[in-house]
Amino acid sequence: MAEHIKSTFRLGVQRALAVASTHYDMDLKLVSSGYVDAPGVVGDAAAAAMDEADAAVEDFAAALAKKLEDDIPP
């Protein structure tokens, strides 16, 4: 069961990156490294910046997830 959940999650991430990469010129290697903080931003400020980035893409993520639901295996 855990392997199925991981596989489904991986497929969702893959599809999301594939859709985004068809719209934007992205360095996928850099994107896959995770969040990038501005120099000197640490601690609570870094956490707040990540929360802000997450909030900025929330609507996009929800809309994309809805479109991809039929592609995710049950």
Summary of the structure (lengths in Angstrom):
residues: 74
radius of gyration: 14.6
end to end distance: 11.6
largest distance: 44.0
contacts: 135
relative contact order: 0.14
helix: 74%
strand: 0%
